[in-house]
Amino acid sequence: MDNNLFRALSSKTRIEIIKRIMSREYHLSQLARELGISKSVISRHIRILEKANLIKRKKIGNVHILIANPEILEKAFEPFVEETKIEASRGETISDILKQFPEIKTKEYKGNQFITSVNGDEGLYIYEIDGEIPEKAIDEYKLERAVLLQLKKLVPVTKKKIKVEIKEKD
């Protein structure tokens, strides 16, 4: 793991910058105004965050738009993820395997099983098989070979806000 990442995360200001950029794209000047710091100070923080690949800069003419790169944070926490090895029979479903883990809870919805809690952390979860998201529910995916099964909690990240106003009838 790269020291640039730890340096980038060592500042409350940079963490606040990341939080804001995770929710939407920002113009450099707008971010400086919202945080109450000068453009030169925000620029130094942005360079440190860019060096750690936590954010990207999109240039449109002389306008700089800042975009989050959340995959870097996910990779940073990879070494801390609990890993378990288990044996399964060919044809078993992911649901069958997960029943062996009391800390993983599932619920049925419209006839399919979905992961709803891992280690007491409730939410919406997806599963990946060897880094790919299958198009089947956990009770439909049958194993035919050894795989790496990963459970990932879906964390809402706002990508777009649409304010809908109701027109008054004439």
C-alpha positions as CSV (number, residue, x, y, z in Angstrom):
1,M,0.0,0.0,0.0
2,D,1.1,3.5,-0.9
3,N,2.1,6.1,1.7
4,N,0.4,8.8,-0.4
5,L,-3.0,7.3,0.6
6,F,-2.2,7.5,4.3
7,R,-0.9,11.0,3.9
8,A,-4.0,12.0,2.0
9,L,-6.3,10.6,4.7
10,S,-4.3,12.2,7.6
11,S,-6.0,15.6,7.2
12,K,-9.5,16.5,8.4
13,T,-9.8,19.0,5.6
14,R,-8.9,16.4,2.9
15,I,-11.4,13.9,4.5
16,E,-14.1,16.6,4.3
17,I,-13.1,17.3,0.6
18,I,-13.4,13.6,-0.2
19,K,-16.8,13.3,1.6
20,R,-18.2,16.2,-0.5
21,I,-16.7,15.0,-3.8
22,M,-18.1,11.5,-3.2
23,S,-21.7,13.0,-3.2
24,R,-21.2,15.0,-6.4
25,E,-18.7,16.6,-8.8
26,Y,-17.3,20.0,-7.6
27,H,-15.7,23.0,-9.3
28,L,-12.4,23.8,-7.5
29,S,-13.5,27.4,-6.6
30,Q,-16.9,26.3,-5.3
31,L,-15.3,23.7,-3.0
32,A,-12.9,26.3,-1.7
33,R,-15.9,28.7,-0.9
34,E,-17.9,26.0,0.8
35,L,-15.0,24.9,3.0
36,G,-14.1,28.5,3.7
37,I,-10.5,28.2,2.5
38,S,-8.5,29.9,-0.2
39,K,-8.0,28.6,-3.7
40,S,-4.3,28.1,-3.1
41,V,-4.9,26.1,0.1
42,I,-7.6,23.9,-1.6
43,S,-5.2,23.4,-4.6
44,R,-2.5,22.0,-2.3
45,H,-5.0,19.6,-0.7
46,I,-6.3,18.6,-4.1
47,R,-2.8,17.8,-5.4
48,I,-2.2,15.5,-2.4
49,L,-5.6,13.7,-3.0
50,E,-4.8,13.4,-6.7
51,K,-1.3,11.9,-5.9
52,A,-3.1,9.3,-3.8
53,N,-5.6,8.7,-6.7
54,L,-8.6,9.5,-4.4
55,I,-9.9,12.1,-6.8
56,K,-9.5,12.9,-10.5
57,R,-9.6,16.3,-12.2
58,K,-11.6,16.8,-15.4
59,K,-10.6,20.0,-17.3
60,I,-13.2,21.8,-19.4
61,G,-11.3,24.7,-20.9
62,N,-9.9,26.5,-17.9
63,V,-12.5,25.0,-15.5
64,H,-11.4,22.2,-13.2
65,I,-14.1,19.7,-12.1
66,L,-13.2,17.3,-9.3
67,I,-14.5,13.7,-9.3
68,A,-14.2,11.0,-6.6
69,N,-12.4,7.7,-7.2
70,P,-14.0,5.5,-4.5
71,E,-12.4,2.3,-5.8
72,I,-9.1,3.4,-4.2
73,L,-10.6,3.5,-0.8
74,E,-12.1,0.1,-1.3
75,K,-8.7,-1.3,-2.3
76,A,-7.1,0.4,0.7
77,F,-9.4,-1.6,3.1
78,E,-8.9,-4.9,1.3
79,P,-6.2,-6.2,3.7
80,F,-8.7,-5.8,6.6
81,V,-11.5,-7.9,5.1
82,E,-12.2,-11.1,6.9
83,E,-11.4,-14.1,4.8
84,T,-12.7,-17.6,5.3
85,K,-12.2,-20.9,3.4
86,I,-15.0,-23.4,3.0
87,E,-15.7,-26.5,0.9
88,A,-18.9,-27.0,-1.1
89,S,-20.3,-29.6,-3.3
90,R,-20.8,-29.0,-7.0
91,G,-24.3,-27.8,-7.7
92,E,-24.7,-26.1,-4.3
93,T,-26.1,-22.6,-4.4
94,I,-24.6,-19.5,-2.8
95,S,-27.6,-19.5,-0.5
96,D,-26.7,-23.1,0.7
97,I,-23.2,-22.0,1.4
98,L,-24.2,-18.8,3.3
99,K,-26.5,-20.8,5.6
100,Q,-23.3,-22.2,7.2
101,F,-22.4,-18.7,8.5
102,P,-24.8,-17.6,11.3
103,E,-23.4,-14.0,11.0
104,I,-24.9,-13.7,7.5
105,K,-28.6,-13.2,7.2
106,T,-30.8,-13.5,4.1
107,K,-34.4,-12.7,3.4
108,E,-36.8,-13.8,0.7
109,Y,-38.1,-11.1,-1.6
110,K,-40.4,-12.0,-4.6
111,G,-39.4,-15.6,-4.5
112,N,-35.6,-15.0,-4.3
113,Q,-33.1,-14.9,-1.4
114,F,-31.1,-11.7,-0.8
115,I,-28.3,-10.9,1.7
116,T,-29.5,-8.4,4.2
117,S,-27.0,-8.5,7.0
118,V,-23.3,-9.4,7.6
119,N,-21.9,-9.4,11.1
120,G,-25.0,-7.5,12.3
121,D,-24.4,-4.7,9.7
122,E,-27.8,-4.5,8.0
123,G,-28.2,-3.1,4.5
124,L,-28.3,-4.1,0.9
125,Y,-25.6,-6.5,-0.2
126,I,-24.5,-7.9,-3.5
127,Y,-22.2,-10.9,-4.2
128,E,-19.4,-11.3,-6.7
129,I,-18.0,-14.5,-8.1
130,D,-14.3,-14.0,-9.1
131,G,-14.9,-10.3,-9.3
132,E,-18.0,-10.4,-11.4
133,I,-21.6,-9.7,-10.4
134,P,-23.8,-12.6,-11.5
135,E,-27.2,-12.0,-12.9
136,K,-28.8,-14.6,-10.6
137,A,-30.1,-14.4,-7.0
138,I,-28.1,-16.3,-4.4
139,D,-30.6,-19.2,-4.4
140,E,-30.3,-19.6,-8.1
141,Y,-26.5,-19.5,-8.6
142,K,-25.1,-23.0,-8.6
143,L,-21.4,-23.6,-8.2
144,E,-19.6,-25.7,-10.8
145,R,-16.0,-24.9,-9.8
146,A,-13.9,-23.3,-7.0
147,V,-14.5,-19.6,-6.8
148,L,-13.8,-16.5,-4.8
149,L,-17.1,-15.3,-3.3
150,Q,-17.2,-11.7,-2.1
151,L,-20.0,-10.0,-0.3
152,K,-20.2,-6.3,-0.7
153,K,-22.5,-3.8,1.1
154,L,-24.1,-1.3,-1.2
155,V,-23.5,2.2,0.1
156,P,-25.6,4.9,-1.5
157,V,-23.6,7.5,-3.3
158,T,-25.7,10.2,-4.9
159,K,-24.8,10.6,-8.6
160,K,-27.6,12.9,-9.6
161,K,-30.3,14.9,-7.9
162,I,-33.5,15.8,-9.7
163,K,-35.8,18.3,-8.2
164,V,-39.3,17.7,-9.5
165,E,-41.8,20.5,-9.2
166,I,-45.5,20.2,-9.8
167,K,-47.0,22.5,-12.4
168,E,-50.1,24.3,-11.3
169,K,-53.0,23.8,-13.7
170,D,-54.0,26.9,-15.6
